[in-house]
Amino acid sequence: MQNPISGNRVRRSLRRQGGFTLIEVMIVVVIVVILARVALPSYQSSVRKARRADAVDATTSILQVQERCRASQPTYAGSVSALATCISGSA
């Protein structure tokens, strides 16, 4: 015959192994929020730098096309459509 006191302990220990407590979940949520607050500004800064580099590349490309257009005409192109016409006309 089994001792009733030890049987209660076994049932209690089996019941506690079922999942996470609210405190444990809240601690994990707080840690995730802290990590997000640290990582998000760094990510945004990286995105900003990449966009800035793309803008510099695009501006440099437009500058080169403007100079090619200026070499064949007396003035620079006044708009992107005029620039496209200048390049397609000289090609």
Biopython code that builds the backbone (N, CA, C, O; Angstrom):
import numpy as np
from Bio.PDB.StructureBuilder import StructureBuilder

atoms = [
    (1, "MET", "N", (0.838, -1.182, 0.000)),
    (1, "MET", "CA", (0.000, 0.000, 0.000)),
    (1, "MET", "C", (0.877, 1.237, 0.000)),
    (1, "MET", "O", (1.929, 1.278, 0.638)),
    (2, "GLN", "N", (0.417, 2.253, -0.736)),
    (2, "GLN", "CA", (1.205, 3.480, -0.912)),
    (2, "GLN", "C", (0.879, 4.477, 0.193)),
    (2, "GLN", "O", (-0.269, 4.596, 0.620)),
    (3, "ASN", "N", (1.884, 5.174, 0.640)),
    (3, "ASN", "CA", (1.729, 6.181, 1.672)),
    (3, "ASN", "C", (0.959, 7.373, 1.067)),
    (3, "ASN", "O", (1.386, 7.885, 0.032)),
    (4, "PRO", "N", (-0.166, 7.840, 1.671)),
    (4, "PRO", "CA", (-0.961, 8.922, 1.088)),
    (4, "PRO", "C", (-0.221, 10.248, 1.045)),
    (4, "PRO", "O", (-0.501, 11.069, 0.172)),
    (5, "ILE", "N", (0.696, 10.482, 1.939)),
    (5, "ILE", "CA", (1.429, 11.749, 1.946)),
    (5, "ILE", "C", (2.365, 11.820, 0.743)),
    (5, "ILE", "O", (2.424, 12.850, 0.072)),
    (6, "SER", "N", (3.096, 10.744, 0.461)),
    (6, "SER", "CA", (4.002, 10.754, -0.681)),
    (6, "SER", "C", (3.215, 10.799, -1.990)),
    (6, "SER", "O", (3.710, 11.345, -2.976)),
    (7, "GLY", "N", (2.015, 10.244, -2.027)),
    (7, "GLY", "CA", (1.163, 10.301, -3.228)),
    (7, "GLY", "C", (0.760, 11.732, -3.560)),
    (7, "GLY", "O", (0.723, 12.101, -4.734)),
    (8, "ASN", "N", (0.454, 12.552, -2.540)),
    (8, "ASN", "CA", (0.113, 13.966, -2.765)),
    (8, "ASN", "C", (1.301, 14.741, -3.322)),
    (8, "ASN", "O", (1.130, 15.595, -4.192)),
    (9, "ARG", "N", (2.480, 14.455, -2.837)),
    (9, "ARG", "CA", (3.686, 15.137, -3.336)),
    (9, "ARG", "C", (3.918, 14.820, -4.802)),
    (9, "ARG", "O", (4.270, 15.701, -5.587)),
    (10, "VAL", "N", (3.726, 13.589, -5.162)),
    (10, "VAL", "CA", (3.927, 13.184, -6.558)),
    (10, "VAL", "C", (2.919, 13.899, -7.455)),
    (10, "VAL", "O", (3.283, 14.395, -8.521)),
    (11, "ARG", "N", (1.660, 13.956, -7.034)),
    (11, "ARG", "CA", (0.637, 14.636, -7.835)),
    (11, "ARG", "C", (0.939, 16.124, -7.971)),
    (11, "ARG", "O", (0.773, 16.686, -9.054)),
    (12, "ARG", "N", (1.378, 16.771, -6.898)),
    (12, "ARG", "CA", (1.710, 18.198, -6.943)),
    (12, "ARG", "C", (2.886, 18.458, -7.876)),
    (12, "ARG", "O", (2.874, 19.415, -8.650)),
    (13, "SER", "N", (3.893, 17.608, -7.799)),
    (13, "SER", "CA", (5.067, 17.822, -8.650)),
    (13, "SER", "C", (4.710, 17.581, -10.116)),
    (13, "SER", "O", (5.249, 18.256, -10.992)),
    (14, "LEU", "N", (3.826, 16.647, -10.398)),
    (14, "LEU", "CA", (3.406, 16.419, -11.784)),
    (14, "LEU", "C", (2.574, 17.590, -12.299)),
    (14, "LEU", "O", (2.672, 17.945, -13.473)),
    (15, "ARG", "N", (1.771, 18.183, -11.452)),
    (15, "ARG", "CA", (0.922, 19.298, -11.848)),
    (15, "ARG", "C", (1.767, 20.529, -12.198)),
    (15, "ARG", "O", (1.410, 21.259, -13.123)),
    (16, "ARG", "N", (2.864, 20.782, -11.496)),
    (16, "ARG", "CA", (3.694, 21.975, -11.715)),
    (16, "ARG", "C", (4.530, 21.877, -12.981)),
    (16, "ARG", "O", (5.006, 22.906, -13.462)),
    (17, "GLN", "N", (4.725, 20.728, -13.527)),
    (17, "GLN", "CA", (5.570, 20.572, -14.691)),
    (17, "GLN", "C", (4.824, 20.864, -15.992)),
    (17, "GLN", "O", (5.390, 20.673, -17.068)),
    (18, "GLY", "N", (3.600, 21.310, -15.928)),
    (18, "GLY", "CA", (2.781, 21.474, -17.121)),
    (18, "GLY", "C", (3.146, 22.619, -18.042)),
    (18, "GLY", "O", (2.991, 22.470, -19.255)),
    (19, "GLY", "N", (3.633, 23.778, -17.536)),
    (19, "GLY", "CA", (3.899, 24.910, -18.405)),
    (19, "GLY", "C", (4.626, 26.014, -17.679)),
    (19, "GLY", "O", (5.281, 25.790, -16.661)),
    (20, "PHE", "N", (4.496, 27.226, -18.226)),
    (20, "PHE", "CA", (5.179, 28.381, -17.662)),
    (20, "PHE", "C", (4.235, 29.155, -16.761)),
    (20, "PHE", "O", (3.022, 29.164, -16.972)),
    (21, "THR", "N", (4.802, 29.801, -15.757)),
    (21, "THR", "CA", (3.989, 30.652, -14.899)),
    (21, "THR", "C", (3.886, 32.030, -15.537)),
    (21, "THR", "O", (4.642, 32.355, -16.454)),
    (22, "LEU", "N", (2.971, 32.822, -15.061)),
    (22, "LEU", "CA", (2.785, 34.174, -15.583)),
    (22, "LEU", "C", (4.030, 35.013, -15.349)),
    (22, "LEU", "O", (4.400, 35.816, -16.206)),
    (23, "ILE", "N", (4.665, 34.848, -14.235)),
    (23, "ILE", "CA", (5.893, 35.596, -13.924)),
    (23, "ILE", "C", (6.985, 35.266, -14.940)),
    (23, "ILE", "O", (7.654, 36.170, -15.441)),
    (24, "GLU", "N", (7.168, 34.005, -15.243)),
    (24, "GLU", "CA", (8.185, 33.607, -16.218)),
    (24, "GLU", "C", (7.906, 34.215, -17.590)),
    (24, "GLU", "O", (8.825, 34.690, -18.257)),
    (25, "VAL", "N", (6.667, 34.204, -18.004)),
    (25, "VAL", "CA", (6.300, 34.780, -19.300)),
    (25, "VAL", "C", (6.532, 36.283, -19.297)),
    (25, "VAL", "O", (7.034, 36.834, -20.276)),
    (26, "MET", "N", (6.174, 36.948, -18.209)),
    (26, "MET", "CA", (6.368, 38.396, -18.130)),
    (26, "MET", "C", (7.854, 38.755, -18.149)),
    (26, "MET", "O", (8.231, 39.759, -18.755)),
    (27, "ILE", "N", (8.695, 37.967, -17.509)),
    (27, "ILE", "CA", (10.135, 38.221, -17.536)),
    (27, "ILE", "C", (10.668, 38.096, -18.958)),
    (27, "ILE", "O", (11.479, 38.915, -19.390)),
    (28, "VAL", "N", (10.229, 37.097, -19.673)),
    (28, "VAL", "CA", (10.651, 36.926, -21.065)),
    (28, "VAL", "C", (10.192, 38.106, -21.907)),
    (28, "VAL", "O", (10.955, 38.600, -22.737)),
    (29, "VAL", "N", (8.965, 38.567, -21.712)),
    (29, "VAL", "CA", (8.450, 39.714, -22.463)),
    (29, "VAL", "C", (9.284, 40.957, -22.174)),
    (29, "VAL", "O", (9.614, 41.707, -23.092)),
    (30, "VAL", "N", (9.621, 41.178, -20.927)),
    (30, "VAL", "CA", (10.443, 42.346, -20.567)),
    (30, "VAL", "C", (11.819, 42.259, -21.220)),
    (30, "VAL", "O", (12.330, 43.264, -21.715)),
    (31, "ILE", "N", (12.418, 41.089, -21.229)),
    (31, "ILE", "CA", (13.732, 40.922, -21.864)),
    (31, "ILE", "C", (13.645, 41.188, -23.366)),
    (31, "ILE", "O", (14.525, 41.839, -23.930)),
    (32, "VAL", "N", (12.604, 40.696, -24.011)),
    (32, "VAL", "CA", (12.433, 40.928, -25.451)),
    (32, "VAL", "C", (12.241, 42.408, -25.737)),
    (32, "VAL", "O", (12.792, 42.918, -26.712)),
    (33, "VAL", "N", (11.481, 43.104, -24.920)),
    (33, "VAL", "CA", (11.266, 44.545, -25.116)),
    (33, "VAL", "C", (12.576, 45.309, -24.954)),
    (33, "VAL", "O", (12.867, 46.216, -25.734)),
    (34, "ILE", "N", (13.353, 44.954, -23.961)),
    (34, "ILE", "CA", (14.642, 45.624, -23.751)),
    (34, "ILE", "C", (15.560, 45.397, -24.945)),
    (34, "ILE", "O", (16.196, 46.335, -25.425)),
    (35, "LEU", "N", (15.634, 44.177, -25.420)),
    (35, "LEU", "CA", (16.471, 43.887, -26.588)),
    (35, "LEU", "C", (15.981, 44.642, -27.828)),
    (35, "LEU", "O", (16.793, 45.136, -28.609)),
    (36, "ALA", "N", (14.684, 44.733, -28.009)),
    (36, "ALA", "CA", (14.134, 45.463, -29.159)),
    (36, "ALA", "C", (14.457, 46.944, -29.068)),
    (36, "ALA", "O", (14.769, 47.570, -30.081)),
    (37, "ARG", "N", (14.389, 47.514, -27.874)),
    (37, "ARG", "CA", (14.684, 48.949, -27.706)),
    (37, "ARG", "C", (16.153, 49.242, -27.961)),
    (37, "ARG", "O", (16.499, 50.350, -28.372)),
    (38, "VAL", "N", (17.017, 48.272, -27.724)),
    (38, "VAL", "CA", (18.436, 48.464, -27.993)),
    (38, "VAL", "C", (18.732, 48.238, -29.475)),
    (38, "VAL", "O", (19.516, 48.984, -30.063)),
    (39, "ALA", "N", (18.130, 47.238, -30.081)),
    (39, "ALA", "CA", (18.458, 46.856, -31.451)),
    (39, "ALA", "C", (17.784, 47.734, -32.502)),
    (39, "ALA", "O", (18.365, 47.952, -33.565)),
    (40, "LEU", "N", (16.604, 48.235, -32.250)),
    (40, "LEU", "CA", (15.864, 48.979, -33.271)),
    (40, "LEU", "C", (16.571, 50.257, -33.718)),
    (40, "LEU", "O", (16.653, 50.481, -34.926)),
    (41, "PRO", "N", (17.081, 51.102, -32.841)),
    (41, "PRO", "CA", (17.796, 52.293, -33.323)),
    (41, "PRO", "C", (19.026, 51.951, -34.167)),
    (41, "PRO", "O", (19.328, 52.645, -35.138)),
    (42, "SER", "N", (19.723, 50.898, -33.799)),
    (42, "SER", "CA", (20.887, 50.474, -34.577)),
    (42, "SER", "C", (20.463, 50.029, -35.970)),
    (42, "SER", "O", (21.122, 50.363, -36.955)),
    (43, "TYR", "N", (19.376, 49.283, -36.061)),
    (43, "TYR", "CA", (18.858, 48.836, -37.351)),
    (43, "TYR", "C", (18.421, 50.026, -38.198)),
    (43, "TYR", "O", (18.718, 50.081, -39.391)),
    (44, "GLN", "N", (17.722, 50.973, -37.592)),
    (44, "GLN", "CA", (17.269, 52.146, -38.327)),
    (44, "GLN", "C", (18.448, 52.968, -38.833)),
    (44, "GLN", "O", (18.394, 53.514, -39.935)),
    (45, "SER", "N", (19.495, 53.060, -38.050)),
    (45, "SER", "CA", (20.694, 53.771, -38.475)),
    (45, "SER", "C", (21.339, 53.086, -39.674)),
    (45, "SER", "O", (21.795, 53.755, -40.601)),
    (46, "SER", "N", (21.378, 51.782, -39.660)),
    (46, "SER", "CA", (21.946, 51.037, -40.788)),
    (46, "SER", "C", (21.126, 51.244, -42.051)),
    (46, "SER", "O", (21.685, 51.419, -43.133)),
    (47, "VAL", "N", (19.812, 51.227, -41.921)),
    (47, "VAL", "CA", (18.937, 51.453, -43.073)),
    (47, "VAL", "C", (19.143, 52.865, -43.619)),
    (47, "VAL", "O", (19.192, 53.064, -44.832)),
    (48, "ARG", "N", (19.262, 53.838, -42.723)),
    (48, "ARG", "CA", (19.472, 55.234, -43.138)),
    (48, "ARG", "C", (20.789, 55.374, -43.900)),
    (48, "ARG", "O", (20.842, 56.056, -44.923)),
    (49, "LYS", "N", (21.847, 54.736, -43.413)),
    (49, "LYS", "CA", (23.138, 54.800, -44.092)),
    (49, "LYS", "C", (23.074, 54.146, -45.472)),
    (49, "LYS", "O", (23.659, 54.653, -46.429)),
    (50, "ALA", "N", (22.372, 53.035, -45.571)),
    (50, "ALA", "CA", (22.246, 52.358, -46.867)),
    (50, "ALA", "C", (21.460, 53.222, -47.856)),
    (50, "ALA", "O", (21.822, 53.301, -49.030)),
    (51, "ARG", "N", (20.400, 53.863, -47.394)),
    (51, "ARG", "CA", (19.628, 54.740, -48.277)),
    (51, "ARG", "C", (20.451, 55.947, -48.701)),
    (51, "ARG", "O", (20.358, 56.401, -49.841)),
    (52, "ARG", "N", (21.249, 56.458, -47.786)),
    (52, "ARG", "CA", (22.118, 57.597, -48.111)),
    (52, "ARG", "C", (23.120, 57.191, -49.189)),
    (52, "ARG", "O", (23.360, 57.954, -50.124)),
    (53, "ALA", "N", (23.699, 56.016, -49.072)),
    (53, "ALA", "CA", (24.643, 55.534, -50.083)),
    (53, "ALA", "C", (23.952, 55.353, -51.430)),
    (53, "ALA", "O", (24.532, 55.679, -52.466)),
    (54, "ASP", "N", (22.725, 54.841, -51.433)),
    (54, "ASP", "CA", (21.968, 54.697, -52.683)),
    (54, "ASP", "C", (21.691, 56.058, -53.317)),
    (54, "ASP", "O", (21.760, 56.204, -54.537)),
    (55, "ALA", "N", (21.378, 57.051, -52.489)),
    (55, "ALA", "CA", (21.114, 58.395, -53.007)),
    (55, "ALA", "C", (22.373, 59.009, -53.608)),
    (55, "ALA", "O", (22.310, 59.666, -54.648)),
    (56, "VAL", "N", (23.511, 58.800, -52.964)),
    (56, "VAL", "CA", (24.773, 59.310, -53.511)),
    (56, "VAL", "C", (25.074, 58.638, -54.847)),
    (56, "VAL", "O", (25.504, 59.309, -55.786)),
    (57, "ASP", "N", (24.859, 57.336, -54.951)),
    (57, "ASP", "CA", (25.084, 56.623, -56.214)),
    (57, "ASP", "C", (24.174, 57.152, -57.319)),
    (57, "ASP", "O", (24.618, 57.363, -58.448)),
    (58, "ALA", "N", (22.898, 57.367, -56.990)),
    (58, "ALA", "CA", (21.957, 57.877, -57.996)),
    (58, "ALA", "C", (22.332, 59.285, -58.431)),
    (58, "ALA", "O", (22.263, 59.604, -59.618)),
    (59, "THR", "N", (22.723, 60.126, -57.495)),
    (59, "THR", "CA", (23.122, 61.499, -57.822)),
    (59, "THR", "C", (24.375, 61.504, -58.688)),
    (59, "THR", "O", (24.479, 62.294, -59.627)),
    (60, "THR", "N", (25.313, 60.638, -58.382)),
    (60, "THR", "CA", (26.535, 60.538, -59.179)),
    (60, "THR", "C", (26.214, 60.082, -60.600)),
    (60, "THR", "O", (26.798, 60.588, -61.558)),
    (61, "SER", "N", (25.301, 59.143, -60.742)),
    (61, "SER", "CA", (24.897, 58.682, -62.075)),
    (61, "SER", "C", (24.256, 59.806, -62.870)),
    (61, "SER", "O", (24.548, 59.978, -64.053)),
    (62, "ILE", "N", (23.386, 60.568, -62.228)),
    (62, "ILE", "CA", (22.736, 61.694, -62.913)),
    (62, "ILE", "C", (23.774, 62.737, -63.310)),
    (62, "ILE", "O", (23.699, 63.309, -64.398)),
    (63, "LEU", "N", (24.732, 62.982, -62.438)),
    (63, "LEU", "CA", (25.802, 63.931, -62.739)),
    (63, "LEU", "C", (26.586, 63.500, -63.975)),
    (63, "LEU", "O", (26.879, 64.327, -64.838)),
    (64, "GLN", "N", (26.923, 62.245, -64.068)),
    (64, "GLN", "CA", (27.674, 61.744, -65.225)),
    (64, "GLN", "C", (26.868, 61.879, -66.513)),
    (64, "GLN", "O", (27.404, 62.264, -67.552)),
    (65, "VAL", "N", (25.578, 61.560, -66.438)),
    (65, "VAL", "CA", (24.726, 61.679, -67.625)),
    (65, "VAL", "C", (24.586, 63.153, -68.023)),
    (65, "VAL", "O", (24.597, 63.473, -69.212)),
    (66, "GLN", "N", (24.457, 64.040, -67.053)),
    (66, "GLN", "CA", (24.371, 65.478, -67.331)),
    (66, "GLN", "C", (25.643, 65.960, -68.037)),
    (66, "GLN", "O", (25.576, 66.733, -68.992)),
    (67, "GLU", "N", (26.786, 65.502, -67.564)),
    (67, "GLU", "CA", (28.050, 65.917, -68.182)),
    (67, "GLU", "C", (28.164, 65.400, -69.610)),
    (67, "GLU", "O", (28.660, 66.112, -70.483)),
    (68, "ARG", "N", (27.710, 64.164, -69.865)),
    (68, "ARG", "CA", (27.720, 63.636, -71.238)),
    (68, "ARG", "C", (26.797, 64.443, -72.129)),
    (68, "ARG", "O", (27.121, 64.726, -73.282)),
    (69, "CYS", "N", (25.639, 64.814, -71.584)),
    (69, "CYS", "CA", (24.677, 65.608, -72.350)),
    (69, "CYS", "C", (25.254, 67.002, -72.608)),
    (69, "CYS", "O", (25.096, 67.542, -73.703)),
    (70, "ARG", "N", (25.912, 67.579, -71.625)),
    (70, "ARG", "CA", (26.497, 68.925, -71.766)),
    (70, "ARG", "C", (27.618, 68.934, -72.802)),
    (70, "ARG", "O", (27.863, 69.949, -73.454)),
    (71, "ALA", "N", (28.292, 67.804, -72.946)),
    (71, "ALA", "CA", (29.376, 67.725, -73.929)),
    (71, "ALA", "C", (28.859, 67.852, -75.355)),
    (71, "ALA", "O", (29.585, 68.309, -76.238)),
    (72, "SER", "N", (27.609, 67.451, -75.590)),
    (72, "SER", "CA", (27.066, 67.510, -76.948)),
    (72, "SER", "C", (26.100, 68.671, -77.158)),
    (72, "SER", "O", (25.664, 68.898, -78.287)),
    (73, "GLN", "N", (25.755, 69.405, -76.114)),
    (73, "GLN", "CA", (24.813, 70.527, -76.223)),
    (73, "GLN", "C", (25.378, 71.728, -75.459)),
    (73, "GLN", "O", (26.270, 71.576, -74.624)),
    (74, "PRO", "N", (24.854, 72.916, -75.751)),
    (74, "PRO", "CA", (25.394, 74.102, -75.081)),
    (74, "PRO", "C", (24.953, 74.267, -73.618)),
    (74, "PRO", "O", (25.569, 75.041, -72.886)),
    (75, "THR", "N", (23.916, 73.569, -73.181)),
    (75, "THR", "CA", (23.432, 73.711, -71.802)),
    (75, "THR", "C", (23.169, 72.338, -71.193)),
    (75, "THR", "O", (23.114, 71.320, -71.883)),
    (76, "TYR", "N", (23.013, 72.354, -69.895)),
    (76, "TYR", "CA", (22.630, 71.133, -69.190)),
    (76, "TYR", "C", (21.142, 70.880, -69.400)),
    (76, "TYR", "O", (20.394, 71.808, -69.707)),
    (77, "ALA", "N", (20.712, 69.642, -69.239)),
    (77, "ALA", "CA", (19.293, 69.301, -69.344)),
    (77, "ALA", "C", (18.570, 69.867, -68.128)),
    (77, "ALA", "O", (19.073, 69.779, -67.008)),
    (78, "GLY", "N", (17.399, 70.443, -68.344)),
    (78, "GLY", "CA", (16.660, 71.073, -67.267)),
    (78, "GLY", "C", (15.774, 70.128, -66.484)),
    (78, "GLY", "O", (15.325, 70.477, -65.393)),
    (79, "SER", "N", (15.508, 68.941, -67.008)),
    (79, "SER", "CA", (14.652, 67.975, -66.319)),
    (79, "SER", "C", (15.107, 66.564, -66.658)),
    (79, "SER", "O", (15.950, 66.363, -67.532)),
    (80, "VAL", "N", (14.552, 65.612, -65.972)),
    (80, "VAL", "CA", (14.911, 64.226, -66.221)),
    (80, "VAL", "C", (14.436, 63.783, -67.593)),
    (80, "VAL", "O", (15.130, 63.031, -68.276)),
    (81, "SER", "N", (13.255, 64.242, -68.005)),
    (81, "SER", "CA", (12.779, 63.868, -69.343)),
    (81, "SER", "C", (13.661, 64.486, -70.435)),
    (81, "SER", "O", (13.915, 63.846, -71.456)),
    (82, "ALA", "N", (14.125, 65.715, -70.232)),
    (82, "ALA", "CA", (15.042, 66.333, -71.204)),
    (82, "ALA", "C", (16.358, 65.602, -71.207)),
    (82, "ALA", "O", (16.986, 65.464, -72.256)),
    (83, "LEU", "N", (16.789, 65.132, -70.058)),
    (83, "LEU", "CA", (18.024, 64.368, -69.958)),
    (83, "LEU", "C", (17.895, 63.051, -70.710)),
    (83, "LEU", "O", (18.816, 62.634, -71.412)),
    (84, "ALA", "N", (16.744, 62.398, -70.557)),
    (84, "ALA", "CA", (16.511, 61.150, -71.260)),
    (84, "ALA", "C", (16.482, 61.371, -72.769)),
    (84, "ALA", "O", (16.992, 60.543, -73.523)),
    (85, "THR", "N", (15.888, 62.484, -73.219)),
    (85, "THR", "CA", (15.843, 62.820, -74.650)),
    (85, "THR", "C", (17.236, 63.099, -75.174)),
    (85, "THR", "O", (17.587, 62.677, -76.276)),
    (86, "CYS", "N", (18.022, 63.801, -74.398)),
    (86, "CYS", "CA", (19.396, 64.132, -74.775)),
    (86, "CYS", "C", (20.222, 62.867, -74.960)),
    (86, "CYS", "O", (20.956, 62.735, -75.939)),
    (87, "ILE", "N", (20.100, 61.940, -74.020)),
    (87, "ILE", "CA", (20.887, 60.698, -74.071)),
    (87, "ILE", "C", (20.405, 59.806, -75.216)),
    (87, "ILE", "O", (21.219, 59.237, -75.943)),
    (88, "SER", "N", (19.089, 59.681, -75.380)),
    (88, "SER", "CA", (18.580, 58.813, -76.442)),
    (88, "SER", "C", (18.853, 59.416, -77.820)),
    (88, "SER", "O", (19.015, 58.676, -78.791)),
    (89, "GLY", "N", (18.908, 60.746, -77.922)),
    (89, "GLY", "CA", (19.196, 61.401, -79.199)),
    (89, "GLY", "C", (20.636, 61.271, -79.597)),
    (89, "GLY", "O", (20.943, 61.224, -80.788)),
    (90, "SER", "N", (21.550, 61.210, -78.616)),
    (90, "SER", "CA", (22.976, 61.129, -78.930)),
    (90, "SER", "C", (23.458, 59.697, -79.095)),
    (90, "SER", "O", (24.564, 59.470, -79.585)),
    (91, "ALA", "N", (22.646, 58.730, -78.693)),
    (91, "ALA", "CA", (23.079, 57.333, -78.759)),
    (91, "ALA", "C", (22.891, 56.712, -80.084)),
    (91, "ALA", "O", (23.217, 55.539, -80.268)),
]
sb = StructureBuilder()
sb.init_structure("model")
sb.init_model(0)
sb.init_chain("A")
sb.init_seg("    ")
for serial, (resi, resn, name, xyz) in enumerate(atoms, 1):
    if name == "N":
        sb.init_residue(resn, " ", resi, " ")
    sb.init_atom(name, np.array(xyz, "f"), 0.0, 1.0, " ", f" {name:<3s}", serial, name[0])
structure = sb.get_structure()
